């Protein structure tokens, strides 16, 4: 895995990832160091499931210690498949992100109404991976 080739490090106030009219914007008012890592097709190129992006947040640049990680899947409408891609990526980076606060985002073109399916996936993600799952339509915003 070639981290350098697939990573952009920034302290910008706004950091975005987008694909096919789906977009996540990270608001970074305190200019924390954020590593935006292109996972799908760059960091991981094998046939295993993986999400589109990871964002590693570093509160203190002097320590270079990751405080939070955000996993992102930009998807059409297959929420279950997006969930599986996020779980597979968390599992793949279990050693690197051990003990770090995790959040997962699915930004889909269409999301089923907040019914039992999405709620069940959110509960499952929290229970199995200790990560908060947020499902949004078209665009999502996160403040770090």
N, C-alpha and C positions, 0 to 999 in steps of 0.2 A: 504494500500500500504506500503510495507516494503522497504523504501529507503535504509536502511543500507545493507540489504542482496543483493540488486541489484546494488549497487554503488561501483565503484572503483575510488579512488581519487589519482591523480598522478601529478607530475610536469615534467614527462619525456619529452624529446625533440621530440619523435615520439610516437603517440598514434594511435592504429589501431582498427578497427572493421571489421570483415570479416565473410563471410558466402557463401558457395558454389561458390568459385572462384570470388566473388565480394568483394571489399575491399575499405574502406575509411581510408586514413592516414592523421592525423592531425599533421602538423609540428608546434612545440611549441618552437621556438628558445629562447624566453625570459623566459622560464620555468614558465609559468603561472599555477595556480592550475586549473586542469580540472577534473570534475566529469563525469566519463563515466557510464551511467545508462542504464542497459539492461531493456528495456520497455516490449517488447513482450515476454510473457511467464514468466516474473519475477515480474516486478513492476505492470503490468496489466495482469491479468490472466482470465478476464471475456471474453465474446464472442464479445465485442465491437471492432471496428477497432482501430488499434494502430500501430505505427511505431516500428522499431527494436531497435533503440538506441536514447538516448538524450545525449548531451554533454553540461554541464553547465561550462562556463568559468568564472573564478574569477581573475580579474586583481590584486586586492589587498587582499592578504590572511588575513590581519589584520581586514578588514571590513567584510569578508566573503560574500560580495555582488556580486551577479551574474551580469556580464556585457553583456555577449552574451550567446545564447543557439543555438545549432545546433541539428536539428532533422534529423535522418537518416533512410532511408528505403532501404534495400538491396533486390532487386527484380529480377524476371526472365525478362519478357518483357512487363508486364502489367503496363504501366506507369500511366494510369488513376486510377487504383486500388491503386498504390503506393501513388499517389497524395491524394486520399481520406483518406488513412491511416495517412498521415502527417497532414492533416487538422483536423482529428478527435483527434489526439494527441495534437495539438496546442490548440484546444478547451477544451480538458480535463485539461490542465495545464494553462489555461488562467489567473487564479488568481496568481499562483506561478510565472509566467513569464510576468506579466503585466509590460509594459514600458521597457522591455528588448529587445535588438536587436536580431532578429531571422533570421536564415538561415536554409534552407531545402535542403537536398541532396537525390537524388534518384540515386543509383548505380545499373544499370540493366545489365543483360547479353546481351540483345539486345535493342537498342534504335532506334526508328524511326528517320530517317534523320531529322535534325533540320528543321522541317516543321511547318506548322501552329498549329498542335496539341500541341507540346511541348511549342512553343512560347505562345500559348493561356493559357496554364496552368501556365506559368511563370508570365504572366500579371495578371491573376486571383489571384494567391498566393500573389503577391505584393499588389494588390488592396484590397483584402478581409482580409488578415492576416498580412499585412505589413512585409512580409518575402520574402527574395530572394530565388528563387528555381533554383537549378542547377541539371541538368540531365546528368549523365556520363555513359559510357560503361565500365564494368568490374572493373575499378579502378579510384579512385578520390583522389585528394590531396587538403588540405586546410591549409593555414598558418594563425595562429592566433597571 
